[in-house]
Amino acid sequence: MAPIKIRGIHTERDRHGKIRRYFRKDRKSHRIRLRGEPGTQAFLDEVARAQLGLTKTNEKAKSRKSILKTQGTFGWLIEEYLSRVGSTLAKSTRDQKRRVLTTISDETCLSTSETPLRDIDYMGLRKAHITKLRDQKADKPEAANHRVKALSALFEWACGEAGLSKLNPAHGVKKFKASKSGHHTWTHDEMEQFVAHHKPGSRAHLCFLIIRCTGLRISDVSRLGPKHLYCDPETELQHFKIATKKNENNTSTVIDMPMLPPLAAAIKGLDHQATFIETQWGKQYSIKGLGNRFSDWCNQAGLPHCAAHGIRKADAVIAAEQGATAHELMSMFGWEKLSTAEIYTRKADNKKLSRTGSSKLLRK
């Protein structure tokens, strides 16, 4: 029989003279028995599983009770990454990374025996595997791209300061073309439809008013409460002052603005001690919980394509069209990059120029 030209495979005879084949990635790895007949597709599939650290019996070769804690598994790599790097990230960023990586680790698409990725040896991952993980979210380009981004960051860390890998399998994996506009920007009619369905006095209506009248992110709306209010001694107007949870550089920015009349009227008389928006049990919403709840409210109002962040974008559009400067927008929305604010002022300027310039299309 011709020798098998696959790196890592070796043969030996047992005490009965029968040939046994094994795969071992390196000297530190466990060897895995190959039972298939060389030259068959079943044998090649078995080798592919072995290269990922899987046995035919749907179990990873291991010496510890917990696979997640076994050094060398993808699950172990995630925990190492988040425990070492997590403290340097904003909580919202850290939580998002954990959600994305945990979802990826639950995937079984890389194993014919349906072994979760978290139980697989991460050193066996290659570009083709990352591409396949990306393609599991092909119907949601943004989510697919988040996977590529998270995996790229994970292995860049592993290859760099951590020294846990020599290869970044996510390198060169292309992202899907996705809408550059991000969240849908609410229209005036959509806002009217929402408040027509969710009447004044409801949590949905109050939450909408807070976002609409402050431009805050949902992460800050979930925390906003009486403790953030004060009366400006110069103007004698009620203000709110809050340190944002996150901006582009993962640092906190303080937003200090007058409380607009519609919102001031809505919160007047509320007997809430901690936050203006509370659960039905009188507790503060988590960021994710309030985001999901607001999505439910949008669905109930017949606006499934809308999200809380789209109101914030609409606020920026309205303010820019009313003449707000880029620096005013930065102050209102907590942005640190001038380029972010200029996206809205530039669009507003273009709209004005189009209106004034359209008459010049006709000859006088």
TARAGI-V176501 format. One record per run of one state. SS is the DSSP state (a for helix, b for strand, c for the rest). FROM is the first residue (numbers start at 1). LEN is the number of residues. If there is no record, write none. Layout:
ss=[SS;SS]
from=[FROM;FROM]
len=[LEN;LEN]
This chain:
ss=[c;b;c;b;c;b;c;a;c;b;c;b;c;b;a;c;a;c;a;c;b;a;c;a;c;a;c;a;c;a;c;a;c;a;b;c;b;c;b;c;a;c;b;c;b;c;a;c;a;c;a;c;a;c]
from=[1;9;14;19;24;32;35;41;52;54;55;60;61;73;74;89;91;106;117;120;121;122;125;127;136;141;160;188;198;203;215;218;222;226;229;232;238;244;254;259;261;268;278;279;284;285;287;301;308;322;326;334;338;362]
len=[8;5;5;5;8;3;6;11;2;1;5;1;12;1;15;2;15;11;3;1;1;3;2;9;5;19;28;10;5;12;3;4;4;3;3;6;6;10;5;2;7;10;1;5;1;2;14;7;14;4;8;4;24;3]
